């Protein structure tokens, strides 16, 4: 498959799955099995495209938080975002320093996909017994920050899924949980992408192995599909549960079980 088509398909996969609770990393690992593994720089660029999409969707909210930082409510919300981001950074760097790497086998991804499905069922069941709130508490913010690290350690779990579902377990309603998770994802993904890019290029001294056209295609396609994906999910959570995503994960797991009979890496 030529680079243009492969870059387009991978950009679509990243954009569609980054913010849905179905795991972008898990889907990219599977897609790259057939299309061929891409460079880390390419993966960074398509992630940047996706995070730019959600940034554009939330730019008014971000500006309001910054401009109105003296407002007690805005200050409280911003501090909780900062705390969650700090915990993600702290534990994330500790995991990196410990030598953690993405698995190159399918089984861990499969297990994380199934755990994610179970997590959705449990969170939605608990939510039915709670009086939900749109307020993010300090314990919720801390738990969501730690959940981001777990999602990074176990590809297939889903960063957006882990953060949203954690907030649901603390009684936050779906729209508020989704918004907090997405706003937290913006600095987290930008920081992670920049950190990886600096490592990959040795402080930008080395040029990427991919052509700039390939990187640009992946970036743009991921951004466009990510924008559409987030818009759809924000409308969806207003009146729907996450249960369909749990069933999707179970279906995906069934496909992955079938793939275990095939060689995972060529």
C-alpha positions as CSV (number, residue, x, y, z in Angstrom):
1,X,0.0,0.0,0.0
2,X,1.4,3.4,-0.9
3,X,2.3,6.0,1.7
4,X,-0.5,8.4,0.8
5,X,-3.2,5.9,1.4
6,X,-1.6,4.3,4.5
7,X,-1.1,7.8,6.0
8,X,-4.7,8.7,5.2
9,X,-6.1,5.5,6.8
10,X,-4.0,5.8,9.9
11,X,-5.0,9.5,10.3
12,X,-8.7,8.4,10.0
13,X,-8.2,5.7,12.7
14,X,-6.4,8.1,15.0
15,X,-8.9,10.9,14.6
16,X,-12.0,8.6,15.0
17,X,-10.7,6.7,18.0
18,X,-8.6,9.1,20.1
19,X,-11.6,10.7,21.8
20,X,-14.1,7.8,21.7
21,X,-13.8,5.3,24.7
22,X,-12.5,2.5,22.4
23,X,-8.7,3.1,22.5
24,X,-6.8,4.8,19.7
25,X,-3.5,3.0,20.6
26,X,-5.2,-0.4,20.4
27,X,-6.7,0.4,17.0
28,X,-3.4,1.8,15.6
29,X,-1.5,-1.3,16.7
30,X,-4.0,-3.4,14.9
31,X,-4.0,-1.2,11.8
32,X,-0.3,-1.0,11.6
33,X,-0.1,-4.8,11.6
34,X,-1.5,-4.8,8.1
35,X,-0.3,-1.4,6.8
36,X,3.1,-1.7,8.3
37,X,4.5,0.1,11.3
38,X,5.1,3.8,11.0
39,X,7.8,5.9,12.6
40,X,7.3,7.3,16.1
41,X,7.4,10.8,14.5
42,X,4.4,9.9,12.3
43,X,2.4,8.7,15.3
44,X,3.3,12.0,17.1
45,X,2.0,14.0,14.1
46,X,-1.3,12.3,13.9
47,X,-1.8,12.6,17.6
48,X,-1.1,16.3,17.3
49,X,-3.7,16.6,14.6
50,X,-6.3,15.0,16.9
51,X,-5.5,17.2,19.9
52,X,-5.6,20.3,17.7
53,X,-9.1,19.3,16.7
54,X,-10.3,19.2,20.3
55,X,-8.5,22.4,21.1
56,X,-10.4,24.2,18.3
57,X,-13.7,22.9,19.6
58,X,-13.0,24.1,23.2
59,X,-11.2,27.3,22.4
60,X,-13.9,29.5,23.8
61,X,-14.0,27.5,27.1
62,X,-10.2,27.7,27.3
63,X,-10.2,31.5,26.7
64,X,-12.9,32.0,29.3
65,X,-10.9,30.0,31.9
66,X,-7.8,32.1,31.2
67,X,-9.4,35.5,30.9
68,X,-11.7,34.9,33.8
69,X,-9.2,33.3,36.1
70,X,-10.1,35.7,38.9
71,X,-13.6,34.3,38.9
72,X,-13.6,31.8,41.8
73,X,-15.5,29.1,39.8
74,X,-13.0,29.4,36.9
75,X,-10.0,29.4,39.3
76,X,-11.3,26.3,41.0
77,X,-11.9,24.4,37.7
78,X,-8.5,25.5,36.4
79,X,-6.7,24.4,39.6
80,X,-8.4,21.0,39.4
81,X,-7.3,20.6,35.7
82,X,-3.7,21.6,36.7
83,X,-3.7,19.1,39.6
84,X,-4.9,16.3,37.4
85,X,-2.3,17.2,34.8
86,X,0.5,17.4,37.4
87,X,-0.4,13.9,38.7
88,X,-0.5,12.5,35.1
89,X,2.9,14.1,34.4
90,X,4.5,12.9,37.7
91,X,3.4,9.3,37.4
92,X,3.8,9.2,33.7
93,X,7.4,10.3,33.9
94,X,8.0,7.7,36.6
95,X,6.6,5.0,34.4
96,X,8.8,6.2,31.5
97,X,11.9,6.3,33.7
98,X,11.1,2.7,34.8
99,X,11.6,1.7,31.2
100,X,8.0,1.0,30.2
101,X,7.4,0.4,26.5
102,X,4.3,-0.3,24.4
103,X,3.7,-4.0,24.0
104,X,4.5,-5.6,20.7
105,X,2.1,-8.5,21.3
106,X,-1.7,-8.6,20.8
107,X,-2.7,-10.3,24.1
108,X,-2.2,-7.2,26.4
109,X,-4.2,-5.1,24.0
110,X,-7.0,-7.7,24.0
111,X,-7.1,-7.8,27.8
112,X,-7.2,-4.0,28.1
113,X,-10.1,-3.9,25.6
114,X,-12.1,-6.3,27.7
115,X,-11.3,-4.6,30.9
116,X,-12.4,-1.3,29.3
117,X,-15.7,-2.9,28.4
118,X,-16.2,-4.1,32.0
119,X,-15.3,-0.7,33.3
120,X,-18.0,0.9,31.2
121,X,-20.7,-1.5,32.4
122,X,-19.6,-0.9,36.1
123,X,-19.5,2.9,35.7
124,X,-22.9,3.1,34.0
125,X,-24.4,0.7,36.6
126,X,-23.1,2.8,39.5
127,X,-24.2,6.0,37.8
128,X,-27.8,4.8,37.9
129,X,-27.7,4.6,41.7
130,X,-26.2,8.1,42.2
131,X,-27.5,11.6,42.1
132,X,-25.2,13.0,39.5
133,X,-23.5,16.4,39.5
134,X,-21.8,18.7,37.0
135,X,-19.2,19.7,39.6
136,X,-15.7,18.2,39.5
137,X,-14.5,17.5,43.1
138,X,-10.8,17.4,44.1
139,X,-10.9,13.6,44.6
140,X,-12.4,13.2,41.2
141,X,-9.7,15.4,39.6
142,X,-6.9,13.5,41.2
143,X,-8.4,10.1,40.3
144,X,-8.9,11.2,36.7
145,X,-5.3,12.3,36.5
146,X,-4.1,8.9,37.7
147,X,-6.5,7.2,35.3
148,X,-4.7,8.8,32.4
149,X,-1.5,7.1,33.4
150,X,-3.2,3.7,33.6
151,X,-4.6,4.2,30.1
152,X,-1.1,5.0,28.8
153,X,0.4,1.9,30.5
154,X,-2.3,-0.4,29.2
155,X,-3.0,0.3,25.5
156,X,-6.5,-0.8,24.6
157,X,-7.9,0.7,27.8
158,X,-8.4,4.2,26.2
159,X,-7.3,7.5,27.6
160,X,-10.6,9.3,27.0
161,X,-12.5,6.2,28.3
162,X,-10.5,5.9,31.5
163,X,-10.8,9.5,32.4
164,X,-14.5,9.9,31.5
165,X,-15.4,6.6,33.3
166,X,-13.4,7.5,36.4
167,X,-15.4,10.8,36.7
168,X,-18.6,8.8,36.2
169,X,-17.7,6.6,39.1
170,X,-17.5,9.7,41.3
171,X,-21.0,10.7,40.3
172,X,-20.2,13.3,37.7
173,X,-22.7,13.4,34.9
174,X,-21.7,12.4,31.4
175,X,-21.4,15.8,29.7
176,X,-19.4,17.3,32.6
177,X,-17.2,14.2,32.8
178,X,-16.5,14.3,29.1
179,X,-15.7,18.0,29.1
180,X,-13.2,17.7,31.9
181,X,-11.6,14.6,30.3
182,X,-11.2,16.4,27.0
183,X,-9.9,19.6,28.5
184,X,-7.4,17.6,30.5
185,X,-6.4,15.7,27.4
186,X,-5.3,18.9,25.6
187,X,-2.2,19.8,27.7
188,X,-1.5,16.1,28.4
189,X,-1.4,15.1,24.7
190,X,0.5,18.3,23.7
191,X,3.1,17.6,26.4
192,X,3.4,13.9,25.6
193,X,3.8,14.6,21.9
194,X,6.4,17.3,22.5
195,X,8.3,15.1,24.9
196,X,8.3,12.2,22.4
197,X,9.2,14.5,19.5
198,X,12.2,15.9,21.4
199,X,13.4,12.4,22.2
200,X,12.8,11.1,18.7
201,X,14.6,14.0,16.9
202,X,17.3,14.5,19.6
203,X,16.1,18.0,20.4
204,X,15.2,18.6,16.7
205,X,18.7,17.9,15.4
206,X,17.6,14.8,13.4
207,X,15.1,15.1,10.5
208,X,12.2,12.7,10.5
209,X,12.5,9.6,8.4
210,X,9.0,10.2,6.9
211,X,8.5,12.7,4.1
212,X,6.9,16.0,5.1
213,X,4.0,15.3,2.8
214,X,3.3,12.0,4.6
215,X,3.4,13.7,8.0
216,X,1.2,16.5,6.8
217,X,-1.4,14.1,5.3
218,X,-1.7,12.2,8.6
219,X,-1.9,15.4,10.6
220,X,-4.6,17.0,8.5
221,X,-6.7,13.8,8.2
222,X,-6.5,13.1,11.9
223,X,-7.5,16.7,12.7
224,X,-10.5,16.6,10.4
225,X,-11.8,13.2,11.6
226,X,-11.0,14.1,15.2
227,X,-13.0,17.3,15.0
228,X,-16.0,15.4,13.6
229,X,-15.6,12.6,16.2
230,X,-15.5,14.9,19.2
231,X,-18.5,17.0,17.9
232,X,-20.5,13.8,17.6
233,X,-19.6,12.5,21.0
234,X,-20.4,15.8,22.7
235,X,-23.9,15.6,21.3
236,X,-24.2,11.9,22.0
237,X,-23.5,12.1,25.7
238,X,-26.3,14.6,26.3
239,X,-28.9,11.8,26.1
240,X,-27.1,8.5,25.7
241,X,-25.1,6.1,27.9
242,X,-21.7,4.6,27.1
243,X,-23.0,1.0,27.0
244,X,-22.9,0.7,23.2
245,X,-19.1,1.3,23.4
246,X,-18.8,-1.6,25.8
247,X,-20.5,-3.9,23.4
248,X,-18.3,-2.5,20.6
249,X,-15.3,-3.4,22.7
250,X,-16.6,-7.0,23.2
251,X,-17.0,-7.3,19.5
252,X,-13.5,-5.9,18.9
253,X,-12.2,-8.4,21.4
254,X,-13.8,-11.2,19.6
255,X,-12.0,-10.1,16.4
256,X,-8.7,-9.8,18.2
257,X,-9.1,-13.3,19.6
258,X,-9.5,-14.5,16.1
259,X,-6.3,-12.6,15.1
260,X,-4.4,-14.4,17.8
261,X,-4.3,-17.4,15.5
262,X,-2.4,-15.3,13.0
263,X,1.2,-14.0,13.3
264,X,1.0,-10.6,15.1
265,X,4.2,-9.1,13.8
266,X,5.5,-9.7,10.3
